Amino acid sequence: RAAVRMAAIAPVAPTQQPELKPPMLSGLAGQALRVEASDIPSKSEVRRVVPDHCFKRDTLRSLGHVAQSAVCTALCAATGLLIPLKAAFLPLWIAYAAVTGTVAMGLWVLAHECGHGAFSDNRLLQDAVGFALHTSLLVPYFSWQRSHAVHHQHTNHIYKGETHVPSVIGGRAGVETTGGENEFALAAKMGEKVHGFYQTFGHLTIGWPTYLLFGLTSGSKYSEDGGVSNHFWPYKPMSKVMWPGKWAAKVVQSTAGCAAMLALLGVWAAKAGAATVMAFYGGPLLVVNAWLIIYTWLQHTDVDVPHLSADAHTYMRGAFLSIDRPYPPLIDWLHHRIGTTHVAHHIDCTIPHYHAQEATAAIAAEWPKAYLYDPTPVHKALWRVACNCLAVERRDDGRYVFTQPW
């Protein structure tokens, strides 16, 4: 079976690297490991293939999608008025949080589109909408706009990657994220299933706040001045690497917005009680955050999707390491197709989401070897990634490939 895997991904000959285990295979069947730099088109080549109208922004259409998500979220939130605020009704409140948070994720995606400049040609309106939507969800809009742009620029870069950067076995301090051996030791101690649950639960519950506060899973570049990347404070003792020039002031603006939102929630809690705020707002917010982690994790990570060294990485090569996945049609509609058109989004993030399906079809047809689509159901892919994407080993071709302790 190992021999079949080796043949399927055509790795470096065993005599050159006998210590490397063949990676597991996802639904991609090793496709990402067979793609070479020569298979990746330039951005201008993609622009020639994708129809011109796919790059045009329609402000009224974008605002219509905001109305769609806002009305759906409001209708879900209104159902909470029918649920008694008593412990006996906790199962209903959990269901309310799951549904309302899932629907509200659509607002998060539209704010994200504003941050990319894909919402409107009116920059002032675009930032106003994005700032309002993200702040209502306690997301620092301009801070995230900057860090997410860095994520796009350095997708799957082993050092400059901005989120979900794996630890390296035998990693070199200052060049790679070290600690892969520790990841393996913890996994071996806990066992595959327990550790998989630990990874899933940790990522989906505290993954987002720890990323905002401490830059958790960011590449080592963003702590090279001795601090940690913090989305609310761009000065010492936190790292300043992420916030050059004007961005420090924009981070402060974003922090002020989130502080105002917290104050508003405090007033609500003072009048209606903390339990009311947690039930109506806190529970759905946790679900929104979980969806965000699912997207950022699964669209760039799987057992046979590599990360790249500085020498091997280019913007387009990183973009083509994004993965489209088969999210259910209702989820895809609610979340404006962010999970089924993620490759096109990374190739050119200014493509509005309502044109992304057409752009995706054009890209997939023209570059079928490079375009990544994994048909694995999302929940199964999440479990596979949580259990097996622990640490990577470097190969001579500049790729860092996941290896498993099991």
C-alpha positions in Angstrom: 0.0 0.0 0.0 2.9 2.3 0.8 4.3 1.6 -2.6 1.0 2.6 -4.3 1.1 5.9 -2.4 4.7 6.5 -3.4 3.9 5.9 -7.1 0.7 8.0 -6.9 2.6 11.2 -5.9 5.8 10.5 -7.7 8.1 11.7 -4.9 11.9 12.0 -4.8 13.6 8.7 -5.2 14.0 6.8 -1.9 17.8 6.6 -2.3 17.9 10.4 -2.1 15.6 10.9 1.0 15.1 7.5 2.7 14.0 9.1 6.0 10.8 10.6 4.5 7.6 8.8 4.8 5.2 9.0 1.9 2.3 11.3 2.9 -1.2 10.1 3.3 -3.5 10.9 0.4 -6.6 13.1 0.5 -9.4 13.2 -2.0 -6.8 15.1 -4.2 -4.9 11.8 -4.5 -1.5 13.6 -4.3 -2.4 16.0 -7.1 -0.9 19.0 -5.3 2.5 17.2 -5.0 2.6 16.6 -8.8 2.1 20.2 -9.7 5.4 21.9 -10.7 6.2 25.6 -11.0 6.0 25.3 -14.7 2.3 24.2 -14.4 1.3 27.5 -12.8 0.1 30.3 -15.0 0.9 33.9 -14.5 -1.8 36.3 -13.2 -2.0 38.0 -16.6 -2.6 34.6 -18.2 -5.5 34.0 -15.9 -6.9 37.5 -16.6 -6.9 36.5 -20.3 -8.9 33.4 -19.7 -11.5 34.7 -17.1 -14.2 36.8 -18.8 -13.7 40.6 -18.2 -17.0 41.1 -16.6 -16.0 38.8 -13.7 -13.7 41.6 -12.4 -16.5 44.2 -12.4 -18.0 45.3 -9.1 -21.6 46.2 -8.8 -22.3 48.2 -5.7 -26.1 47.7 -5.7 -25.7 44.0 -6.2 -23.2 43.8 -3.3 -25.6 45.8 -1.1 -28.3 43.4 -2.0 -26.3 40.5 -0.7 -25.7 42.4 2.5 -29.5 42.8 2.8 -29.9 39.1 2.1 -27.6 38.1 4.9 -28.8 40.8 7.3 -32.5 39.8 6.9 -31.8 36.1 7.2 -29.7 36.7 10.4 -32.4 39.0 11.9 -35.1 36.4 11.3 -33.0 33.7 13.0 -32.2 36.1 15.9 -35.9 36.9 16.3 -36.7 33.2 16.9 -34.7 33.6 20.1 -37.5 35.7 21.5 -39.6 32.5 21.5 -37.2 30.5 23.7 -37.4 30.9 27.5 -34.1 31.9 29.1 -34.0 28.9 31.4 -31.5 26.1 31.9 -34.1 23.5 30.8 -34.1 25.1 27.3 -30.3 24.9 26.9 -30.6 22.4 23.9 -32.8 24.9 22.1 -30.4 27.7 22.8 -27.6 25.6 21.4 -29.6 24.9 18.2 -30.4 28.7 18.0 -26.7 29.5 18.3 -25.8 26.9 15.6 -28.4 28.2 13.1 -28.0 31.9 13.8 -24.2 31.8 13.8 -24.2 29.8 10.6 -26.4 32.4 8.9 -24.5 35.3 10.3 -21.3 34.0 8.8 -22.6 35.4 5.5 -22.2 38.9 7.0 -18.6 38.0 7.9 -17.9 36.9 4.4 -19.2 40.2 2.9 -17.1 42.2 5.3 -14.2 40.2 4.1 -15.0 41.1 0.6 -15.0 44.7 1.5 -11.5 44.3 3.0 -10.3 42.9 -0.4 -11.8 45.7 -2.4 -14.2 43.4 -4.2 -17.4 45.0 -2.9 -17.6 48.4 -4.6 -15.7 51.0 -6.6 -16.7 53.5 -3.9 -13.8 53.0 -1.4 -15.5 55.1 1.3 -18.7 53.1 1.2 -16.8 49.8 1.0 -14.8 50.5 4.1 -17.8 51.8 6.0 -19.8 48.6 5.3 -16.9 46.4 6.0 -16.0 48.3 9.2 -19.6 48.1 10.5 -20.1 44.5 9.7 -16.8 43.3 11.1 -17.0 45.5 14.2 -20.4 44.1 15.0 -18.8 40.7 15.1 -15.8 42.0 17.2 -13.4 41.7 14.3 -10.8 44.6 14.0 -11.6 45.5 10.4 -8.4 47.3 9.2 -6.1 45.1 11.3 -7.6 42.0 9.7 -7.6 43.6 6.3 -3.8 44.0 6.5 -3.0 40.6 8.0 -5.3 38.8 5.5 -3.7 40.6 2.6 -0.4 39.2 3.9 -1.9 35.8 4.0 -2.9 36.1 0.4 0.5 37.3 -0.6 2.3 34.5 1.1 -0.2 31.6 1.0 1.5 28.3 2.1 4.9 30.0 2.6 6.7 28.2 5.3 8.2 31.4 6.9 6.0 34.3 5.7 2.7 32.4 5.7 0.3 34.3 7.9 -2.0 31.6 9.2 -2.1 27.8 9.8 1.7 27.6 9.2 2.8 24.1 10.3 5.7 23.3 12.6 8.7 21.8 10.9 10.5 18.6 12.1 14.1 19.6 12.5 13.1 23.2 11.9 15.6 26.0 11.9 14.9 28.9 14.3 14.3 32.1 12.5 13.7 30.4 9.2 10.9 27.9 10.0 8.4 27.3 12.8 10.2 24.9 15.1 8.6 22.3 17.3 7.4 19.6 15.0 9.0 17.0 17.3 6.9 18.3 20.2 3.7 18.1 18.1 4.4 14.5 17.4 5.3 13.7 21.0 2.0 15.1 22.2 0.0 13.3 19.5 1.7 10.0 20.4 0.9 10.5 24.1 -2.7 11.3 23.5 -3.4 8.9 20.7 -4.8 9.6 17.3 -8.5 10.0 18.1 -8.1 11.9 21.3 -5.6 14.2 19.7 -7.8 14.7 16.7 -10.6 15.8 19.0 -8.3 18.0 20.9 -7.1 19.7 17.7 -10.7 20.1 16.3 -12.1 21.5 19.6 -9.2 23.8 20.2 -9.2 25.2 16.7 -12.9 25.8 16.5 -13.3 27.3 19.9 -10.3 29.4 20.8 -8.4 29.4 17.5 -9.8 32.7 16.3 -9.3 34.8 19.5 -5.8 33.3 20.1 -4.9 34.2 16.5 -6.1 37.8 17.0 -4.4 38.2 20.4 -1.2 36.3 20.0 -0.8 35.5 16.2 -1.2 31.8 16.9 -0.3 29.7 13.8 1.3 32.7 12.1 4.7 32.2 10.4 7.9 32.9 12.4 8.5 36.1 10.4 5.8 38.0 12.4 7.5 37.5 15.7 11.1 38.1 14.6 11.3 41.4 16.7 10.7 39.4 19.9 7.0 40.1 20.3 3.8 38.4 19.1 1.5 39.6 16.4 -1.5 41.3 18.0 -4.4 42.7 16.0 -5.4 45.3 18.7 -2.0 46.8 19.7 0.6 47.5 17.0 3.3 48.7 19.3 5.8 47.3 21.8 5.8 44.9 23.6 3.8 43.3 20.8 5.4 42.7 17.4 5.4 45.6 15.0 6.4 43.5 12.0 2.8 43.2 10.6 2.0 46.8 10.9 4.3 49.1 8.9 3.7 52.7 8.1 0.0 53.8 8.2 -1.2 50.4 9.4 -0.4 51.1 13.1 -2.9 53.9 13.1 -5.5 51.8 11.3 -5.1 49.1 13.9 -5.9 51.6 16.6 -9.0 52.7 14.7 -10.1 49.1 14.5 -9.5 48.6 18.2 -11.6 51.6 19.0 -14.4 50.2 17.0 -14.3 46.9 18.9 -14.1 48.7 22.2 -17.2 50.6 21.3 -19.0 47.3 20.4 -17.9 45.8 23.7 -19.3 48.9 25.5 -22.6 48.5 23.6 -22.8 44.9 24.7 -22.0 46.0 28.3 -24.9 48.4 28.2 -27.2 45.6 26.9 -26.0 43.2 29.6 -26.6 45.9 32.3 -30.2 46.3 31.1 -31.1 42.7 30.2 -28.6 40.6 32.0 -25.4 38.9 30.9 -27.2 35.6 30.3 -29.4 37.3 27.7 -26.4 38.7 25.9 -24.6 35.4 25.9 -27.7 33.5 24.7 -28.6 35.9 21.9 -25.2 37.1 20.8 -22.4 35.1 22.4 -23.5 31.7 21.3 -23.9 32.6 17.6 -20.6 34.5 17.7 -18.8 31.3 18.7 -20.4 29.5 15.8 -19.3 32.3 13.4 -15.8 32.1 14.7 -15.8 28.3 14.2 -16.9 28.6 10.6 -14.2 31.1 10.0 -11.6 28.7 11.2 -13.0 25.8 9.2 -12.6 27.9 6.0 -9.1 29.2 6.7 -7.9 25.8 7.8 -9.5 23.5 5.2 -8.9 25.8 2.2 -5.2 25.6 2.6 -4.4 22.5 4.5 -4.5 18.7 3.8 -2.3 15.7 4.2 -0.9 15.9 0.6 -0.8 19.7 0.1 2.7 21.1 0.6 4.0 24.3 2.0 6.9 26.0 0.1 10.3 27.4 0.9 11.2 31.0 0.1 13.0 29.9 -3.0 10.1 27.8 -4.3 7.3 30.1 -3.4 5.6 32.6 -5.7 2.3 34.4 -5.3 0.6 32.3 -8.0 2.1 29.1 -6.8 0.7 29.7 -3.3 -2.7 30.8 -4.7 -3.0 27.5 -6.7 -2.3 25.6 -3.4 -5.8 26.8 -2.2 -8.4 24.0 -2.3 -12.1 24.2 -3.3 -14.4 21.9 -1.4 -18.0 20.6 -1.7 -19.8 22.7 0.9 -23.6 21.9 0.9 -25.7 24.1 -1.4 -27.5 25.9 1.5 -24.2 26.7 3.3 -22.7 27.8 0.0 -25.6 30.2 -0.6 -25.5 31.5 2.9 -21.7 32.0 2.9 -21.6 33.5 -0.6 -19.6 30.5 -2.0 -16.4 31.3 -0.2 -15.6 27.6 0.2 -16.4 26.4 -3.3 -14.6 29.2 -5.2 -11.6 29.8 -2.9 -9.0 29.1 -5.6 -10.2 31.9 -7.8 -10.5 34.1 -4.8 -6.8 33.6 -4.0 -5.7 34.1 -7.6 -7.5 37.4 -7.7 -9.3 38.6 -4.6 -10.9 41.5 -6.3 -13.3 39.2 -8.2 -16.7 39.7 -6.5 -18.2 36.5 -5.1 -21.1 36.6 -7.5 -18.7 36.2 -10.4 -16.5 33.7 -8.7 -18.3 30.5 -10.0 -17.8 31.6 -13.6 -14.2 32.5 -12.9 -13.6 29.1 -11.2 -15.0 27.2 -14.1 -12.7 29.0 -16.6 -9.6 28.4 -14.4 -10.5 24.7 -13.8 -11.0 24.1 -17.5 -7.8 25.8 -18.6 -5.5 24.4 -15.9 -6.9 21.1 -14.7 -3.6 19.9 -13.4 -3.0 22.9 -11.2 -6.6 23.6 -10.0 -7.3 21.8 -6.7 -10.7 20.4 -5.9 -11.1 17.8 -3.1 -14.5 16.0 -3.3 -14.2 14.7 0.3 -17.2 15.7 2.4 -16.2 18.7 4.5 -16.7 17.0 7.9 -14.5 14.1 6.9 -11.8 16.4 5.5 -11.9 18.3 8.8 -11.3 15.2 10.8 -8.5 14.0 8.5 -6.7 17.3 8.7 -7.1 17.6 12.5 -5.7 14.1 13.0 -2.9 14.1 10.5 -1.7 17.6 9.6 0.6 18.0 12.6 4.1 18.8 11.3 6.0 18.9 8.0 9.4 17.7 6.8 11.4 19.5 4.2 12.3 17.9 0.9 15.1 18.8 -1.4 12.8 20.5 -4.0 11.8 23.2 -1.5 8.5 21.6 -0.5 7.4 20.9 3.1 5.3 17.8 3.2 3.1 16.6 6.1 4.2 13.4 7.7 2.2 11.5 10.4 3.2 9.9 13.7 0.7 7.0 13.3 
